[in-house]
Every structure is written in C-alpha cells, then in structure tokens.
Amino acid sequence: MNQITDAETRDFIPVRIAVLTVSDTRGLDQDRSGDTLVKRLEAAGHVLAARDIVRDDRAAIADKLRAWSLDPEIDVVISTGGTGLTGRDVSVEAHRDVYEKEIDAFGTVFALVSFQKIGTSAVQSRATGGVANGTYLFALPGSTGACKDAWDEILAPQLDYRHPPCNFVEIFSRLDEHKRRK
C-alpha cells in the first residue's frame, strides 16, 4: 500500500530572505558569496527581500540585523563573512548581540557538513544561527563553498515547508508567541 505523507501534499511557501555581506573590501559587484546565496534562494523559489554590504564592525552588523529582524517583509537574514578567528571577524558576536534564542545545532550541523568537504579546517568556522523578533538569522563564512554547503545541505531543506519531519517554515508563526502572551 502506498501512503502519502502530509509533507507530500503540502504546497511550497516562498520565504522572504535578506542577504547581508560583511566586508571592508568588497562591493556588490565583487560579492561572489552574496551572489551565490541570491542565485540559490531564487532558484529554490524564495524571494530576495533585501541585500546589503556592511563593514566588519560589530555595532554596524548588529544594527542591520536588528533593523531587518523588525522588518515585516523579511523572514530570514543570511549573512556571509566575518565568522573566522581573526580580530576583524565579529559577525558571530554581532549576531549573538541580537539573538533572543540561538539555534545551537546550526553551527554543529554546519561543522559536520564542512568536515565532509574540507576536513579539519572546518574547526576555523564559527557559523551560527538564531532567532530575533520572529526572524531567523544565520551567519555563514565568506567563502562561496561554505555558502553553497550551508544553503544546499541545511538551509534549503529547512526553509522548505514540505521538508519532513519538521522545518523552520512551519513554526514561523510561533517564533514570537512569547511576546503575545498576557
């Protein structure tokens, strides 16, 4: 007997995604990692809600994340760059300044995916994910390979409402339910 699962009958729900590149040296015309994310999210049927580049400055990154997390036209923010170990790499700290809740397993799963591709060099990335103001926020490394891996292996399935057994999309409406309680 062939049973149809709930996930197989669900319709795709496009997600509105903003892409933020963190760099002191690149403009939009040289932003290969940002371009990679935009191409992949649009090919998956999602909507590019916003795109920008900010310098490697913790306060500037956090300000942009806060503003976008409060924008009702943005569901997800993906940043690229600034997740390494050098003194200028402050994206993770900026993200954590904004998070209400961290998605601890995101970094772990990203490390597992990276390990399969680049071996022990995966330990040099501090990719992270979290939630603020009902918006998902993800910080990815600045390499195009890391952006491809994070999108293809983690974000594409988790941002697809049809993905079983669970996904980020199906709980959007509950991300900020604690703010609605009386």
C-alpha positions as CSV (number, residue, x, y, z in Angstrom):
1,M,0.0,0.0,0.0
2,N,1.4,3.4,-1.0
3,Q,0.7,6.0,1.7
4,I,1.0,9.7,1.0
5,T,2.6,11.7,3.8
6,D,1.5,15.1,5.0
7,A,4.7,16.6,3.6
8,E,4.0,15.3,0.1
9,T,0.7,17.1,0.0
10,R,2.0,20.5,1.2
11,D,2.4,23.4,-1.1
12,F,5.7,25.3,-1.3
13,I,5.7,28.5,0.7
14,P,8.2,31.2,-0.6
15,V,10.3,32.7,2.2
16,R,11.4,36.4,2.1
17,I,15.2,36.3,2.6
18,A,17.7,39.2,3.1
19,V,21.4,38.7,2.3
20,L,24.0,40.6,4.2
21,T,27.6,40.5,3.2
22,V,30.2,41.6,5.9
23,S,33.3,43.0,4.3
24,D,35.6,46.0,4.4
25,T,36.9,45.4,0.9
26,R,34.1,44.2,-1.3
27,G,31.3,46.0,-3.1
28,L,28.2,44.3,-4.6
29,D,30.0,43.9,-7.9
30,Q,32.6,41.7,-6.3
31,D,30.3,39.9,-3.8
32,R,30.6,36.3,-5.1
33,S,29.3,34.7,-1.8
34,G,26.3,37.0,-1.7
35,D,25.6,36.3,-5.4
36,T,25.8,32.6,-4.7
37,L,23.2,32.9,-1.9
38,V,20.9,35.0,-4.1
39,K,21.1,32.6,-7.0
40,R,20.3,29.6,-4.8
41,L,17.5,31.1,-2.8
42,E,15.8,32.5,-6.0
43,A,16.3,29.1,-7.8
44,A,14.6,27.4,-4.9
45,G,11.5,29.7,-5.3
46,H,12.2,32.1,-2.4
47,V,12.2,35.9,-2.6
48,L,15.2,38.2,-2.2
49,A,13.8,40.7,0.3
50,A,16.9,42.9,0.7
51,R,20.6,42.9,0.1
52,D,23.4,45.0,1.6
53,I,27.1,45.1,2.5
54,V,28.3,46.4,5.8
55,R,31.9,46.8,7.1
56,D,33.4,44.4,9.6
57,D,32.1,46.4,12.6
58,R,30.2,44.7,15.4
59,A,27.8,47.6,16.0
60,A,27.1,48.1,12.3
61,I,26.3,44.5,11.7
62,A,24.1,44.2,14.8
63,D,22.2,47.4,13.8
64,K,21.5,46.0,10.4
65,L,20.4,42.6,11.8
66,R,18.1,44.4,14.3
67,A,16.5,46.6,11.6
68,W,16.0,43.6,9.3
69,S,14.6,41.4,12.1
70,L,12.0,44.1,12.8
71,D,11.0,44.4,9.1
72,P,7.7,42.6,8.5
73,E,8.8,42.0,4.9
74,I,11.8,39.9,5.9
75,D,11.5,36.3,7.3
76,V,15.2,35.2,7.2
77,V,18.5,37.1,7.2
78,I,21.6,35.3,6.0
79,S,24.9,37.0,6.5
80,T,28.2,35.9,4.9
81,G,31.7,36.8,6.1
82,G,33.2,37.6,9.5
83,T,32.8,34.2,11.1
84,G,36.5,33.3,11.3
85,L,39.1,33.7,14.0
86,T,40.9,36.9,13.2
87,G,40.4,40.1,15.1
88,R,38.2,41.6,12.4
89,D,35.8,38.6,12.4
90,V,32.9,39.9,14.5
91,S,29.8,38.7,12.7
92,V,29.2,35.9,15.3
93,E,29.4,38.4,18.2
94,A,27.1,40.8,16.4
95,H,24.6,38.0,15.7
96,R,24.7,37.0,19.4
97,D,24.1,40.6,20.4
98,V,20.8,40.4,18.6
99,Y,19.6,36.8,19.1
100,E,16.7,36.1,21.5
101,K,17.4,32.4,21.1
102,E,20.4,30.7,19.5
103,I,19.9,27.7,17.3
104,D,22.8,25.8,18.8
105,A,22.7,22.8,16.4
106,F,23.0,25.0,13.3
107,G,26.8,25.5,14.0
108,T,27.2,21.9,14.8
109,V,25.5,20.7,11.7
110,F,27.4,23.2,9.6
111,A,30.7,21.9,11.1
112,L,29.6,18.3,10.2
113,V,28.8,19.3,6.6
114,S,32.1,21.3,6.3
115,F,34.1,18.5,7.7
116,Q,33.0,16.2,4.9
117,K,34.2,18.8,2.4
118,I,37.3,20.4,4.0
119,G,38.3,18.1,6.8
120,T,39.7,19.5,10.0
121,S,39.8,23.0,8.5
122,A,36.1,23.1,9.5
123,V,37.2,24.0,13.0
124,Q,38.1,27.5,11.9
125,S,34.5,28.5,11.1
126,R,32.1,29.8,13.7
127,A,28.8,29.7,11.7
128,T,25.8,30.4,13.9
129,G,22.0,30.7,13.7
130,G,19.4,32.2,15.9
131,V,16.0,33.9,16.2
132,A,15.2,37.6,16.9
133,N,11.8,39.3,16.6
134,G,10.3,36.3,14.9
135,T,13.1,36.3,12.2
136,Y,15.7,33.6,11.6
137,L,19.3,34.9,11.5
138,F,22.2,32.9,10.1
139,A,25.9,33.8,9.9
140,L,27.9,31.9,7.3
141,P,31.6,32.1,6.4
142,G,32.5,34.4,3.5
143,S,33.7,31.6,1.1
144,T,31.4,30.7,-1.8
145,G,32.0,27.0,-1.0
146,A,30.7,27.5,2.6
147,C,27.7,29.4,1.4
148,K,26.9,26.6,-1.1
149,D,27.3,23.9,1.5
150,A,25.2,25.8,4.1
151,W,22.4,26.5,1.6
152,D,22.3,23.2,-0.1
153,E,22.7,20.9,2.9
154,I,21.0,22.9,5.7
155,L,19.0,26.0,4.7
156,A,17.4,24.8,1.5
157,P,15.7,21.8,3.2
158,Q,14.9,23.7,6.5
159,L,13.4,26.6,4.6
160,D,11.1,24.3,2.6
161,Y,7.7,23.9,4.2
162,R,7.5,20.4,2.5
163,H,10.6,19.1,4.3
164,P,9.8,16.3,6.8
165,P,9.7,15.6,9.6
166,C,10.0,19.3,10.5
167,N,11.4,22.5,9.2
168,F,11.8,26.2,10.1
169,V,8.9,27.4,8.0
170,E,6.2,25.5,9.9
171,I,7.0,27.3,13.1
172,F,7.3,30.9,11.8
173,S,4.1,32.0,13.4
174,R,5.2,30.7,16.8
175,L,8.7,32.3,16.9
176,D,7.5,35.3,18.8
177,E,4.5,33.9,20.6
178,H,6.1,34.7,24.0
179,K,5.6,38.4,23.1
180,R,1.9,37.9,22.5
181,R,1.1,36.3,25.9
182,K,-0.7,38.4,28.5
